[in-house]
Amino acid sequence: MVIKMDNVKQRIDELVKILNKASYEYYTLDNPSITDQEYDSLMDELIKLETNNPSLVRVDSPTVRIGGEVISEFKKVTHEVPMMSLGDIFNEEELIDFDEKVKKVVSNPEYVCELKIDGLSVSLIYENGKLVRAATRGDGTVGEDITHNVRTIKNVPLSLPEDIDIEVRGEIYMPLSSFEKLNEERKAKGEKEFANPRNAAAGSVRQLDSKIASERNLSTFMYHIPTPKNYNLKNQYDSLEFMKKLTLTVNPNIKKVNDIKEVIDYINYWDKKRKELPYDIDGIVIKVNNYNDQERLGVTAKVPKWAIAYKFPAEEVLTKLKDIEFCVGRTGKITPRADLDPVRLSGSIVRSATLNNQDYIKEKDIRIGDIVSIRKAGEIIPEVVEVKFERRTGEETPFKMIENCPICGSKLVKKEGEVAYFCLNTYCDARNIESLIHYASRDAMNIEGFGERIVEDFYNMGYLKTISDYYTLKDSKDELMELEGFGEKSISNLLENIENSKNNSLEKLIFGLGIKHVGKKTAKILSEYYNSLDKLMNTSIEELSTIPDIGDIIAKSILDYFNTEKNIKLINDLKDNNVNMTYIGKEKNINELFLDKTFVLTGTLEKMTRNEAKDLIETLGGKNTSSVSKKTDVVIVGSSPGSKYDDALKLGITIWDEDEFINNSRR
């Protein structure tokens, strides 16, 4: 390919134009017009010209993608339009509920369905058609500037075909082929492999050295324009087409549909076909297409009301169970864990899975050496589902329960009425570390930064031995800043997060204390009922047993906890450190027709969604269940009710139609 060269600048301009066009054809259109050899030859020529004439290097030169820029730190950037996250749904019922909610505002809504790419969100800003900034989502308002790394991503155009000012948003991801190649290289070097492509992509764009990011072969899909009306765009589908014209990469599997049935068909299709894609997806995003309709629907404090993310159900895969190990939880409970041959499941490499307890293993006849089916329970914790008995060879080893704690050696005890074994040694290191991790976890006191590794390190170094030690860590700030891997900024952030936790509502503290049998829901019930920890500590088993969902076992566990001297000392220490001991959640608007009664919903409601009805019931003092029994007080019936209506008639349970439900709620 010969191009007349009048001068060096003209030749550089020509080469940049040719190479950028070739990159777009190759990485976005998958339709190259020149060979790899021609591309390499032209790139070599451009590199030589730029090396000899550095003042002529253009900001959109493809040589930028080679990397090499190193920054000292990531700068914070503020998004002019917040980058909101989406609400998640997990089944068809919730999907229909979303559609019903939309239809209350928009008649006959049109939807756009998009594959939910399992990567990390990115904002790209172009000025006069040139890429000037790329940033992470961060907390939605403030992100980090990652421009130096995003410039190395080959399908991100450094310049657009129009001299336009625009912000576009999308997802950075790592193709499966790049992920497998990267892990092979890391394994060969003795480095820790990435768990999944998403983690690998996130780690790549947060490198200070852009050379590392350039070697990771990342890619992008763009799917959103925050200010579409600036470009006379009337709907989401038109925005996607507009971004294609700007040479931005848009996923080819987008589909515009006319109703929720077509949405469901699209979801079912990709649930079956997703494994054939060259990248990971974890669901489908559904958006109301028309922008005027989106504005009418509006947003909540956290998520838009015009879009939702449907998450795929857990998948199952086969692998070999190599061994059975035992873990000690915060209550001393011993949980068997399967040591597995590594296998890829729902986007990550799984090496272990829960086996629940001894009875679970015996019931399923799980043996060491078995080929087993595993899945992720709630897409988080892998569990062994079943044994593939037809794959047995006769060399498998039957399960045998241990008799002593694997950490402290104490004799294990199986209490009456319990299926699990327990280590009763309250000074067992494993129990203490787990209780400290639990206290800081998101659903408990949400002390950000205290993951398993940091808690274990601080425990072993003597800084954290009991829960109350979190609140005295500030006294050791100077020492902590000297620890390897820490500094003034990171320690200050940890201490600030600890201080913030003091203001949490009571239910988070109760859950964080780790009282046996008291989960997140029970902690909320207790907080709403007693309003203060002192009142809960001075309750009786008779009073506890009258509270809905608090049975005799939970009641006894609560009393046992607050009658233990060590736990009373902990509560007093927390009080001394000004940890909030009262419930600060929203108060219920109690209605006697609903108070402490159990409700079941069946059929389609016309004037509100199912979730809105459930929220209303709880706000008025009632509770929801999914099945009809003798304990059900009221069944609320919409149009086309199912078998629950028949069950209510047989049992003589009170039945309300939707109008009666609404009228009673207003009394």
Secondary structure by P-SEA (a helix, b strand, c coil): cbbbbccaaaaaaaaaaaaaaaaaaacccccccccaaaaaaaaaaaaaaaaaccccccccccccccccccccbbbbbbbcccbbbbbbbccaaaaaaaaaaaaacccbbbbbbbbbccbbbbbbbbcccccccccccccccbbbbaaaaaaacccccccccccccbbbbbbbbbcaaaaaaaaaaaaaacccccccaaaaaaaaaacccccccccccccccccccccccccccccaaaaaaaaaaacccccccbbbbccaaaaaaaaaaaaaccccccccccbbbbbcccaaaaaaacccccccccbbbbbbcbbbbbbbbcbbbbbbccccbbbbbbbccccccccccccbbbcccaaaaaaacccccccbbbbbccccbbbbcccccccccccbbbbbbbccccccccbbbbccccccccccccccaaaaaaaaaaaacccccccccccaaaaaaaaaaccccccccccccccaaaaaaacccccaaaaaaaaaaaaaaccccaaaaaaaaccccccaaaaaaaaaacccaaaaaaccaaaaaacccccaaaaaaaaaaaacaaaaaaaaaaaaacccccccccccccccccccbbbbbccccccccaaaaaaaaaaacbbbbccccccccbbbbcccccaaaaaaaaaccccccaaaaaaaaac
